[in-house]
């Protein structure tokens, strides 16, 4: 009963529009007062402080800043031009370019909203100018942006690692195959939709022009080698990689391409600080809530409740996936990860699943949440740069949502999809 009341109160506060961090804090502190545990409130500030000083979390503001610098400094333009030169002649045309651009950008940023708002504005304009339906342009842009947090570097993976025992480099490596599978699923959808609607396809570019765009994009593409190569080779840790990526993005934007003035730079830094503070404050408060849940053995109560329904690992995993998908409709992805990880990890331990595999599952589920109303952040980001209504966009992204869910279920029930690369690099 205690677990049910706490969960319902938390969801109710969030649904009525209360900020996530305040809702989590009020639910935990209020429950402690009602349960005559007020004497433990003195630990609240200690737990919040502990949740904000993790070395791993330093990566988050730097990845956010790096993504904003890339969007403002001309890096995303060169990525799009290169992708267009390579795959613009494929069936689906600029729809395929949209997906490939997001795959490339995902190796630099790791934030879906940054992809949707920054690279998305370039992609949608190009697709609309070429005669594509705006709903189609907006839907594939919103959908492809969800590839970013799955292919490394990934902010959700960093958040998950902060509240679990999983290794960030192993999580990053585990995201490669699922992320590429998402891209393939979306490209298949684009192919069939474009064929049915007879969307235009650009002629195949000569190799001379392709090489020209490749040459222009090489400094931008080097970012992927620096970040991913540095982490997987052990040259530096994810936090250090985020700092290196930020300085490299600054160097490209301000020195090489010279597309960021001092005024623009100040605005980029200011916006990055705002986004970082919101994210890190949620993580800090979630640390206190996690401690409160564990102290009151609420995870144990939920575990026993699920085991009373079924003890079959396959069914337990299906129930967990369904819960994650439902929560993703009402909560932002980071909030879902922070709330459910302490609750579900004991079940995952009992099933015998690796924490890295579960990190991939929970991240993929949160990507579905980015595309489902009422709290679909990628939908809102795309709506803000187009004239498409939210409900129309929600319907248009359904084929891609189905594709992501198929990838999610495959990764849930077939471990090698996410665990093969980590095992290949670091062993079992």
C-alpha positions in Angstrom: 0.0 0.0 0.0 2.9 2.4 0.9 4.5 1.7 -2.5 1.3 2.3 -4.4 0.5 5.6 -2.6 4.1 6.9 -3.1 4.0 6.1 -6.8 0.5 7.5 -7.4 1.3 10.8 -5.5 4.5 11.2 -7.5 2.8 10.6 -10.9 -0.1 12.9 -9.9 2.2 15.8 -9.1 4.1 15.4 -12.4 0.9 15.0 -14.5 -0.5 18.3 -13.1 2.6 20.1 -14.3 4.8 20.3 -11.2 8.6 20.2 -12.0 10.0 16.8 -11.7 12.6 17.6 -9.0 10.0 19.4 -6.8 7.6 16.5 -7.3 10.2 13.9 -6.2 11.3 16.0 -3.2 7.8 16.8 -2.0 6.7 13.1 -2.4 9.7 11.9 -0.4 9.7 14.6 2.3 5.9 14.5 2.7 5.8 10.7 3.0 8.4 10.8 5.7 6.4 13.3 7.7 3.2 11.3 7.4 5.1 8.1 8.4 6.5 9.8 11.5 10.0 9.8 10.0 10.5 13.5 10.2 13.6 13.0 12.2 15.3 11.7 9.1 14.7 14.9 7.1 18.1 16.1 8.2 19.6 13.6 5.8 17.8 15.2 2.9 20.4 17.9 2.1 23.2 15.3 2.6 21.8 12.9 0.1 21.0 15.7 -2.4 24.6 16.9 -2.0 26.0 13.4 -2.5 23.9 13.1 -5.7 25.4 16.2 -7.2 29.1 15.6 -6.7 29.7 12.4 -8.7 32.7 12.7 -11.0 30.8 10.9 -13.8 28.1 13.6 -13.9 30.6 16.2 -14.9 30.2 14.7 -18.4 26.6 15.9 -18.8 27.1 19.7 -18.9 30.1 19.3 -21.2 28.2 17.0 -23.7 25.3 19.5 -23.6 27.7 22.4 -24.3 29.5 20.5 -27.1 26.1 19.7 -28.8 25.0 23.4 -28.6 28.4 24.5 -30.0 28.0 22.1 -33.0 24.5 23.3 -33.8 25.5 26.9 -33.8 29.0 26.7 -35.2 28.3 25.1 -38.7 29.3 21.6 -37.8 25.8 20.2 -38.3 25.5 21.9 -41.8 28.6 20.0 -43.0 27.3 16.7 -41.6 24.1 17.1 -43.5 25.8 18.0 -46.7 28.1 15.0 -46.4 25.2 12.6 -45.7 23.2 14.1 -48.6 26.1 13.5 -51.0 26.5 9.8 -49.8 22.8 8.6 -49.6 20.7 11.4 -51.1 20.1 9.2 -54.2 18.7 6.3 -52.3 15.0 5.5 -52.3 13.5 7.9 -49.8 16.0 10.6 -50.7 16.3 13.3 -48.0 14.5 11.0 -45.6 17.4 8.6 -45.7 19.8 11.5 -45.4 17.9 12.6 -42.3 18.5 9.3 -40.6 22.2 9.0 -41.6 22.9 12.6 -40.4 21.4 11.7 -37.0 23.6 8.6 -36.8 26.7 10.7 -37.5 25.6 13.5 -35.1 24.9 10.9 -32.4 28.6 10.1 -32.3 29.2 13.7 -31.2 26.4 14.9 -29.0 24.3 12.2 -27.2 21.2 14.4 -26.7 18.0 13.8 -28.7 16.6 17.3 -28.3 19.8 18.9 -29.5 19.6 16.8 -32.6 15.9 17.5 -33.2 16.2 21.3 -32.7 19.6 21.9 -34.3 20.2 19.4 -37.1 16.4 19.1 -37.5 15.9 22.7 -38.6 18.4 22.1 -41.5 16.9 18.8 -42.4 13.2 20.0 -42.4 14.0 23.1 -44.5 15.8 21.0 -47.1 13.0 18.4 -47.2 10.2 21.0 -47.5 12.1 22.8 -50.3 12.5 19.5 -52.2 8.7 18.9 -52.1 8.3 16.5 -49.2 5.2 16.7 -47.1 5.9 18.7 -43.9 4.4 16.0 -41.6 6.7 13.4 -43.1 9.7 15.7 -42.8 8.8 16.5 -39.2 8.1 12.9 -38.2 11.4 11.4 -39.5 13.3 14.3 -37.9 11.7 13.7 -34.5 12.2 9.9 -34.8 15.8 10.0 -36.0 16.8 12.3 -33.1 16.2 9.4 -30.7 19.2 7.6 -32.2 21.5 10.2 -30.5 21.1 9.0 -26.9 21.7 5.3 -27.9 24.8 5.5 -30.0 27.7 6.8 -27.8 28.3 9.2 -26.4 25.0 9.1 -24.5 23.7 11.4 -21.7 21.1 8.8 -20.6 23.8 6.2 -20.3 25.8 8.5 -18.1 22.8 9.2 -15.9 22.0 5.4 -15.6 25.6 4.7 -14.7 25.4 7.2 -11.9 22.6 5.3 -10.2 23.7 1.8 -11.0 26.9 -0.3 -10.9 27.2 -0.3 -14.7 30.4 1.0 -16.4 30.0 4.0 -18.7 32.4 2.7 -21.4 30.6 -0.7 -21.4 27.3 1.1 -21.8 28.6 3.2 -24.6 29.9 0.1 -26.4 26.6 -1.7 -25.8 24.6 1.1 -27.6 26.3 0.7 -31.0 24.3 -2.2 -32.4 20.9 -1.2 -31.0 21.4 2.3 -32.3 22.3 1.1 -35.8 19.3 -1.2 -35.7 17.1 1.7 -34.9 18.5 3.6 -37.9 17.9 0.5 -40.2 14.3 0.2 -38.9 13.7 3.9 -39.7 15.3 3.7 -43.1 13.1 0.8 -44.0 10.0 2.8 -43.0 11.2 5.8 -45.0 11.7 3.5 -48.0 8.2 2.2 -48.0 6.5 5.5 -47.2 8.5 7.3 -49.9 7.7 4.7 -52.5 4.0 4.8 -51.7 3.9 8.6 -51.8 6.3 8.9 -54.7 8.6 11.4 -53.0 11.5 12.8 -55.2 15.0 11.3 -55.2 18.0 13.4 -56.1 20.4 12.1 -58.9 23.5 10.4 -57.8 26.3 12.8 -57.2 29.6 12.4 -59.0 32.5 11.1 -56.8 34.3 14.4 -57.2 31.5 16.3 -55.5 31.2 13.5 -52.8 34.9 13.8 -52.0 34.5 17.6 -51.8 31.8 17.3 -49.2 33.8 14.6 -47.4 36.8 16.9 -47.2 34.7 19.7 -45.8 33.2 17.3 -43.2 36.4 15.6 -42.1 37.1 18.1 -39.2 33.6 17.5 -38.0 33.7 13.7 -38.4 37.0 13.7 -36.5 34.9 14.5 -33.4 33.5 10.9 -33.5 37.0 9.4 -33.6 38.2 11.6 -30.7 35.2 10.8 -28.5 34.4 7.2 -29.2 37.9 6.1 -30.1 39.3 7.8 -27.0 36.8 6.1 -24.6 37.0 2.6 -26.1 40.8 2.6 -26.4 41.0 3.7 -22.7 42.9 6.9 -23.6 40.4 8.9 -21.5 37.3 8.3 -19.4 33.8 9.5 -20.6 34.0 12.6 -18.4 37.4 13.6 -19.9 36.0 12.8 -23.4 33.1 15.2 -22.9 35.6 18.0 -22.0 37.8 17.2 -25.0 34.7 17.2 -27.3 33.7 20.6 -26.0 37.1 22.2 -26.6 37.3 20.6 -30.0 33.8 21.8 -30.9 34.8 25.3 -29.7 38.0 25.2 -31.8 36.1 24.2 -35.0 33.2 26.7 -34.5 35.2 29.7 -33.4 38.6 29.2 -35.1 38.2 26.9 -38.1 34.7 27.8 -39.3 34.4 31.1 -37.6 30.6 31.0 -37.3 30.2 31.9 -33.7 30.7 35.4 -32.6 31.4 36.4 -29.0 27.7 37.3 -28.4 26.6 33.9 -29.8 29.1 32.1 -27.7 27.8 33.7 -24.5 24.2 32.7 -25.5 25.3 29.1 -26.2 27.1 28.9 -22.8 24.1 30.4 -21.0 21.6 28.0 -22.6 23.9 25.1 -21.8 24.2 26.1 -18.2 20.4 26.3 -17.9 19.9 22.9 -19.4 22.7 21.4 -17.3 21.4 22.9 -14.0 17.9 21.5 -14.7 19.2 18.0 -15.4 21.7 17.9 -12.6 19.2 19.2 -10.0 16.8 16.4 -11.0 19.6 13.9 -10.5 20.5 15.3 -7.1 16.9 15.2 -5.8 16.4 11.7 -7.2 19.3 10.5 -5.1 17.4 11.5 -2.0 14.2 9.8 -3.3 16.1 6.6 -4.1 17.5 6.5 -0.6 14.0 7.1 0.8 12.5 4.2 -1.4 15.3 1.8 -0.4 15.1 2.8 3.3 11.4 1.9 3.3 12.0 -1.3 1.4 9.6 -0.1 -1.4 11.7 -1.9 -4.1 11.2 -5.2 -2.1 7.5 -4.6 -1.9 7.3 -4.1 -5.7 9.5 -7.1 -6.3 7.2 -9.3 -4.2 4.2 -7.9 -5.9 5.6 -8.7 -9.4 6.7 -12.2 -8.3 3.2 -12.9 -7.0 2.0 -12.3 -10.5 4.6 -14.4 -12.3 8.1 -15.8 -11.6 8.9 -16.4 -15.3 11.9 -14.2 -16.3 10.4 -13.6 -19.7 7.1 -12.4 -18.3 8.8 -10.2 -15.7 10.9 -8.5 -18.4 7.8 -7.9 -20.5 6.0 -6.4 -17.5 9.0 -4.1 -16.8 9.1 -3.0 -20.5 5.4 -2.2 -20.5 5.8 -0.2 -17.2 8.8 1.7 -18.8 6.8 2.5 -21.9 3.8 3.8 -19.9 6.0 5.9 -17.6 7.7 7.3 -20.7 4.4 8.8 -21.9 4.2 10.9 -18.8 7.7 11.5 -17.6 10.9 12.8 -19.2 13.5 10.0 -20.0 16.0 11.1 -17.3 13.3 11.0 -14.7 12.2 7.5 -15.6 15.8 6.3 -15.4 16.4 7.9 -12.0 13.1 6.7 -10.5 12.8 3.1 -11.7 16.5 2.0 -11.7 16.7 1.5 -7.9 13.4 -0.3 -8.0 14.0 -2.7 -10.9 17.7 -3.5 -10.4 16.9 -6.1 -7.6 14.6 -7.8 -10.1 17.2 -7.7 -12.8 19.7 -9.2 -10.3 17.3 -12.0 -9.5 16.7 -12.7 -13.2 20.5 -12.7 -13.8 20.6 -10.0 -16.4 23.7 -7.8 -16.8 23.2 -4.2 -15.6 24.6 -3.0 -18.9 21.9 -4.8 -20.9 19.3 -3.4 -18.7 20.8 0.1 -19.2 20.2 -0.4 -23.0 16.6 -1.5 -22.4 15.7 1.4 -20.2 17.3 3.9 -22.5 15.5 2.4 -25.6 12.2 2.6 -23.7 12.8 6.2 -22.8 13.5 6.9 -26.5 9.9 5.7 -27.2 8.8 8.2 -24.6 10.4 11.1 -26.5 8.0 10.3 -29.4 4.7 9.8 -27.4 2.5 12.5 -26.0 1.8 14.2 -23.6 5.5 14.5 -22.6 7.3 13.8 -25.9 10.3 16.1 -25.8 11.4 15.4 -29.4 7.8 16.1 -30.6 7.8 19.5 -28.9 11.2 20.4 -30.2 10.2 19.6 -33.8 6.8 21.3 -33.4 8.6 24.5 -32.3 10.4 24.7 -35.7 7.5 23.6 -37.9 3.8 24.4 -38.4 2.8 20.7 -37.7 0.4 20.2 -34.8 1.4 17.9 -32.0 -1.3 15.3 -32.5 -0.7 15.2 -36.3 3.0 14.7 -35.6 2.2 12.0 -33.0 0.3 10.0 -35.6 3.0 10.5 -38.2 5.8 9.0 -36.0 3.9 5.8 -35.2 5.7 3.6 -37.8 9.0 4.7 -36.3 7.8 4.1 -32.8 6.8 0.5 -33.8 10.3 0.1 -35.2 12.0 1.2 -32.0 9.7 -1.1 -29.9 10.7 -4.0 -32.0 14.4 -3.2 -31.4 13.7 -2.8 -27.7 12.1 -6.3 -27.5 14.9 -7.9 -29.5 17.5 -6.3 -27.1 15.4 -7.4 -24.1 15.3 -11.1 -25.1 18.5 -11.5 -27.0 21.5 -10.3 -25.0 24.2 -10.5 -27.7 22.6 -7.5 -29.5 23.8 -5.2 -26.7 26.4 -7.3 -25.0 28.5 -8.6 -27.9 30.7 -5.5 -28.4 31.4 -4.9 -24.6 32.3 -8.6 -24.3 34.5 -8.5 -27.3 36.4 -5.5 -25.9 36.5 -6.2 -22.2 35.6 -9.8 -21.9 32.4 -11.3 -20.2 
